[in-house]
């Protein structure tokens, strides 16, 4: 399993995967898709592949030099429960070890399972 920094060559894999999940249509509907593709390039985005197959991605935002906010974490359904999400999170934490990393979540149970504590309305990602 390999994690890469997102480039435009990964766009089709990311968009196809999230289009297959109805919960992600806020990013893939006709009005949003162009801006979302642009934000994938402008954000801190990582993708996970294994044997050239796409497994998931993480998109985060660098706030003001004090924190990084994970805004999306997606793992292809058939790849779930293989620690892909945890590996993507670890990559952000490693790359930005000098900053606090937070996760914006509508999947609180997932972050709680990984042992991260909720701070207000976000989860603080720690080692």
C-alpha positions, 0 to 999 in steps of 0.5 A: 500500500502506498500513499502519494501526494495528490496530483491531477492524474489522480482526479478520475479515481477520486471523483469516480469513488466519491460519485459512487457514494450518495453521501458525497454528492455535495462535492460531485453535483454539477454546481460543485464539481469544478470547484471541488476538483480545484480544491483537491489540487490546492489543498493538502490531499493524499491518495492511497493505492495498492497495485495501481488500485485506488483505495481512498484519499484525505483532503486537509486545509492548512489554516494559518500556520498553527493547525491543519484541518482534515476536512475529508477522509474517504476509503473505498467501501471494499477497502475499509477495515484495512487501516487505510484511513489511519495511514492517511491520517498518520501521513498528515501528522508526519508531514505536519508534525510541527502543527496541531492536526484536527479532523472535522467529522461527521463520523465521530465514532471512527475518530473515537475508535482511533483514540482521538479526543474531541476538542469542541466540534473537532477531533485533535489528532495526536500520536 
